[in-house]
Amino acid sequence: LEVEYDLSKVLFIATANSLSTIQPALLDRMEIIEISGYSLEEKVEIAKRHLIPQQRKEHGLKSSDIKISDKALVKMIQSYTAESGVRNLSREIGSVMRYSAKRVAMEEPYETSVRPEHLHAILGPTKFDSDVYQEQQSPGVAIGLAWTSVGGEILFIEVSLNKGSGKLQLTGNLGDVMKESASTALSFIKAHADEFGIEPELFEKTDIHIHIPEGAIPKDGPSAGVTMLSAITSAFTKKPLKHFLAMTGEITLRGKVLPVGGIKEKILAAKRAGIKEVILCKDNQKHVEEIEQEYIKGLKFHYVNRMDEVLALAIGLETKSSENGVVKKKGTRKKVAA
């Protein structure tokens, strides 16, 4: 229209699920305020206080016509939605209301109190499978914690060793940063093989295959470094990782563990999956303290600064750190064959 507008006193507020989709030049001119997604408990309360009354009113129903139990809400959140907010949850609740409104209008009998076992008939098969800890005894498998735009997830990292020429193979649709984390972890283990009781010659005649399941989903970021380190070391030493243990953190060639982001979402994902212990960088402790204690009750946290601390907690390797890396405690080094 070629009409001038004075925008000097206008404050623009924009929202996004992921910063990666924002044009860099525009992002550089923004002040970023990060807001974590809702926890499971928060979503249940939002649904009970706001979403259900709103949807009930929009569909012309009374409170006596339809009620949704807390367990049904949890099932809807975990199995029918995958989001950090509640937009899709509101849609699913609306579907339940329409199901009930139709039966009220047709004067057909129906359950006025919706429980988890009723959801399949109302909403159909579940759309998402909840991540659940699967107990395993085999060495070479570690559990990491990942952040996504729809919340946190647990991440299984599998390592297989085969006779070969020392090649490193990475599968699972991994990004460049995650591939670099795998190379860093392997280089650290090679440099300190003696301290870990691993024959250095094994690396020259062993091919290493690292796989992260759900290959159709792209994965990237540095936070899987400690998990890859633990999985590779576990495979070479043939020591399985501690049960019900998950971890997240970036690693360096000097043996340090660095802090990562998305801690709240990762911790809540660990809680949902049945994890009991979590290894984090010491610098991430302040982020855990910001989470309501009722949401993380039952979780035990281990805060570390070095990679040898991670291995001591995860697989019980008897090592201690020094300024230059890892030093073996006094005793006879045990050789491990492939």
C-alpha positions in Angstrom: 0.0 0.0 0.0 3.1 2.2 0.3 1.8 3.7 3.5 4.5 4.6 6.1 4.3 3.0 9.6 6.3 4.0 12.6 7.6 0.8 14.0 10.2 2.4 16.4 8.0 1.6 19.5 6.8 -1.8 18.4 8.0 -4.9 20.2 7.9 -8.0 18.0 7.5 -11.3 19.8 8.1 -14.5 17.8 8.0 -18.1 18.9 9.6 -21.2 17.4 10.1 -24.9 18.4 13.6 -25.0 17.1 16.2 -22.2 16.4 17.7 -24.3 13.6 14.8 -23.4 11.3 15.2 -19.6 11.7 17.2 -17.7 9.1 20.6 -16.9 10.6 20.5 -13.1 9.7 17.2 -12.8 11.5 18.2 -14.9 14.4 21.3 -12.7 14.9 19.0 -9.7 15.5 16.8 -11.5 18.1 17.1 -11.7 21.9 16.6 -15.4 22.6 14.5 -16.5 25.6 14.4 -20.2 26.0 11.3 -21.7 27.6 11.3 -25.4 28.5 8.3 -27.6 27.5 5.8 -28.8 30.0 6.4 -31.9 32.1 3.9 -34.8 32.2 2.5 -33.6 35.5 2.1 -30.1 34.2 0.2 -31.3 31.1 -2.2 -33.3 33.2 -3.0 -30.2 35.3 -3.4 -28.0 32.3 -5.8 -30.5 30.7 -7.9 -30.8 33.9 -8.1 -27.1 34.6 -8.3 -25.6 31.1 -8.5 -28.0 28.1 -11.2 -30.4 29.3 -13.6 -27.6 30.5 -13.0 -25.6 27.3 -13.6 -28.6 25.0 -16.6 -29.7 27.0 -18.2 -26.3 26.7 -17.4 -26.1 22.9 -19.2 -29.4 22.4 -22.2 -28.6 24.4 -21.6 -31.1 27.1 -22.0 -31.0 30.9 -19.5 -32.3 33.4 -21.9 -35.2 34.1 -21.8 -36.2 30.4 -18.1 -36.9 30.2 -15.1 -37.2 32.5 -11.5 -38.2 31.7 -9.5 -40.0 34.4 -6.0 -38.9 35.2 -4.6 -42.3 34.0 -6.4 -41.8 30.7 -4.9 -38.3 30.3 -1.4 -39.8 31.0 -2.1 -42.4 28.3 -3.2 -39.7 25.8 -0.1 -37.6 26.5 2.4 -40.4 26.2 0.8 -42.5 23.4 -1.2 -40.1 21.3 0.9 -37.0 21.3 4.6 -36.1 21.0 5.0 -32.4 21.7 6.5 -30.0 24.2 3.2 -28.0 24.5 -0.4 -29.1 24.7 -1.9 -28.2 21.2 -2.2 -31.8 20.0 -3.4 -32.9 23.5 -6.3 -30.4 23.1 -7.2 -31.9 19.7 -7.2 -35.4 21.2 -9.5 -34.3 24.0 -11.7 -32.7 21.4 -12.0 -36.1 19.7 -13.1 -37.6 23.0 -15.7 -34.9 23.4 -17.1 -35.4 19.9 -17.3 -39.1 20.5 -19.4 -38.5 23.6 -21.4 -35.7 22.0 -22.5 -37.9 19.2 -23.8 -40.6 21.6 -25.6 -38.0 23.7 -27.3 -36.7 20.6 -28.2 -40.2 19.4 -29.2 -41.2 22.9 -26.8 -44.2 22.7 -25.3 -45.7 25.8 -21.6 -44.9 26.4 -19.0 -44.7 29.2 -19.2 -41.3 30.9 -15.9 -41.8 32.6 -13.1 -42.4 30.1 -10.4 -44.7 31.3 -7.2 -45.9 29.5 -8.8 -49.0 28.2 -11.5 -46.9 26.4 -9.0 -44.9 24.3 -8.4 -47.5 21.6 -12.1 -47.5 20.7 -12.3 -43.7 20.8 -9.0 -42.5 19.4 -7.8 -45.6 17.6 -4.4 -47.3 17.9 -1.6 -45.5 19.8 0.4 -43.2 17.6 3.6 -43.1 19.6 5.5 -45.7 21.7 6.9 -44.5 25.0 10.6 -45.0 25.5 11.0 -47.6 28.2 14.2 -48.9 29.7 15.0 -52.4 28.5 17.3 -54.3 30.9 20.2 -55.8 29.1 23.3 -57.7 30.1 25.4 -57.5 26.9 28.5 -55.3 26.8 28.7 -52.5 24.3 25.2 -51.1 24.9 24.8 -47.7 26.7 21.8 -45.4 27.2 22.1 -41.7 26.4 19.7 -38.8 26.7 18.7 -36.7 23.8 16.8 -33.4 23.3 14.3 -32.9 20.5 11.9 -30.1 19.5 9.1 -32.1 21.1 10.9 -33.0 24.4 13.5 -35.4 25.6 14.1 -39.0 24.7 16.4 -41.9 25.8 18.9 -43.0 23.2 20.3 -46.5 22.9 23.9 -46.7 21.6 25.1 -50.1 20.4 28.7 -51.1 19.7 29.8 -54.2 17.9 33.4 -55.4 17.4 34.5 -57.6 14.5 37.8 -58.8 13.1 39.1 -56.3 10.6 41.6 -53.5 10.1 40.6 -50.9 12.6 37.8 -49.2 10.6 35.1 -47.2 12.4 31.6 -47.5 10.9 28.7 -45.3 12.1 25.1 -46.0 11.3 21.7 -44.6 12.4 21.5 -41.4 10.4 24.1 -39.5 12.4 25.0 -35.9 11.8 28.6 -34.5 11.5 28.9 -33.4 15.1 27.8 -36.8 16.5 30.3 -38.5 14.2 33.0 -36.3 15.5 32.0 -37.3 19.1 32.4 -41.0 18.2 35.9 -40.3 16.7 36.9 -38.3 19.8 35.7 -41.1 22.1 37.6 -43.7 20.2 40.8 -41.6 20.1 40.7 -41.1 23.9 40.2 -44.8 24.5 43.1 -45.7 22.1 45.4 -43.2 23.9 44.6 -44.7 27.3 44.2 -48.4 26.3 46.8 -49.5 28.8 45.0 -47.8 31.7 41.7 -49.5 30.7 43.3 -53.0 30.4 42.9 -53.1 26.7 45.6 -54.5 24.3 46.5 -51.5 22.1 47.1 -53.9 19.2 43.3 -54.8 19.2 42.5 -51.5 17.6 44.5 -52.3 14.5 42.8 -55.6 13.9 39.2 -54.8 15.1 36.5 -53.0 13.1 34.2 -51.0 15.3 30.5 -50.5 14.4 28.5 -47.9 16.3 24.8 -48.0 15.7 21.9 -45.8 17.1 18.5 -47.3 16.4 15.6 -45.6 14.6 17.7 -44.9 11.5 15.0 -42.9 9.8 15.3 -40.2 12.4 18.3 -37.8 11.9 20.5 -37.4 15.0 23.1 -34.9 15.8 24.8 -32.9 18.6 27.7 -33.4 21.0 25.8 -34.7 24.0 26.2 -38.4 23.1 29.9 -38.2 23.6 30.0 -39.8 27.1 27.5 -42.4 26.0 29.6 -43.4 23.0 32.7 -43.5 25.2 31.1 -45.8 27.7 29.6 -48.1 25.0 33.0 -48.5 23.2 34.9 -49.1 26.4 32.3 -51.6 27.5 32.6 -53.5 24.2 36.4 -53.7 24.5 36.5 -54.6 28.2 33.5 -56.9 27.9 32.0 -55.3 30.9 28.3 -54.5 30.7 27.1 -51.1 31.9 25.3 -50.5 35.2 21.6 -51.2 35.0 19.1 -48.4 34.9 21.8 -45.9 34.1 21.7 -43.1 31.5 24.1 -40.3 30.7 24.6 -37.1 28.6 27.6 -34.9 28.1 30.2 -33.7 25.6 33.7 -35.0 25.7 37.2 -33.7 24.8 40.5 -35.4 23.9 41.9 -34.2 27.2 39.4 -36.3 29.1 37.0 -33.6 30.2 33.2 -33.8 30.3 31.5 -30.6 29.1 28.0 -29.4 29.9 25.2 -29.7 27.4 21.7 -28.2 26.9 18.1 -29.5 27.2 18.7 -30.9 30.7 15.1 -30.6 31.9 13.7 -32.4 29.0 16.4 -35.1 29.1 15.8 -35.7 32.9 12.1 -36.0 32.5 12.6 -38.4 29.6 14.8 -40.5 31.9 12.2 -40.5 34.6 9.4 -41.6 32.2 11.6 -44.4 30.9 12.3 -45.9 34.3 15.9 -44.8 34.6 17.2 -44.7 38.2 20.6 -43.0 37.8 21.9 -40.3 35.5 25.4 -39.1 34.8 25.8 -35.4 34.1 28.6 -32.8 33.8 29.2 -31.0 37.1 28.3 -27.7 35.4 24.8 -29.0 34.6 24.0 -29.4 38.3 22.5 -25.9 38.4 20.0 -26.9 35.7 18.9 -30.0 37.7 18.3 -27.8 40.7 15.9 -25.7 38.7 13.5 -28.7 38.2 10.7 -29.2 40.7 11.9 -32.0 43.0 8.5 -33.8 42.8 9.2 -34.4 39.1 12.6 -36.0 39.6 11.9 -37.9 42.8 13.6 -41.3 42.7 16.4 -40.3 40.4 20.0 -40.3 41.6 22.4 -37.9 39.9 26.2 -38.3 39.5 28.0 -35.1 38.6 31.4 -35.6 36.9 34.2 -33.5 35.4 36.3 -36.2 33.7 35.7 -39.1 31.5 37.4 -41.6 33.8 34.8 -40.7 36.4 32.1 -41.7 33.9 33.8 -45.0 33.2 34.2 -45.7 37.0 30.5 -45.1 37.5 29.2 -46.8 34.4 31.3 -50.0 34.2 33.5 -49.9 37.3 36.9 -49.3 35.7 39.5 -48.7 38.4 41.2 -45.5 37.1 42.0 -42.1 38.4 42.5 -38.8 36.6 45.7 -36.8 36.4 46.5 -33.6 34.7 47.5 -35.3 31.5 44.8 -37.9 31.3 44.1 -41.2 33.0 46.5 -43.0 35.3 46.1 -46.6 36.3 45.9 -47.5 40.0 48.7 -49.7 41.3 48.3 -53.3 40.4 48.8 -55.7 37.5 47.2 -54.6 34.2 44.7 -57.1 32.9 44.8 -57.9 29.2 41.5 -58.1 27.4 41.3 -60.1 24.1 38.8 -59.3 21.4 
